[in-house]
Amino acid sequence: MNGHTLDLYNASLYEKDGGMGQVSLRLTNSASDDREKG
């Protein structure tokens, strides 16, 4: 999965768990940024 798909997936998890997914969402975004920078 690419970063954008993963972000959408995590966003849906964030909605389901009432906000506890926010930390993992931030971590995923950071990882995506690192990959794009190379």
PEWORA-V809513 format. One record per run of one state. SS is the DSSP state (H for helix, E for strand, C for the rest). FROM is the first residue (numbers start at 1). LEN is the number of residues. If there is no record, write none. Layout:
<<SS/FROM/LEN> <SS/FROM/LEN>>
//
This chain:
<<C/1/2> <H/3/14> <C/17/5> <H/22/16> <C/38/1>>
//
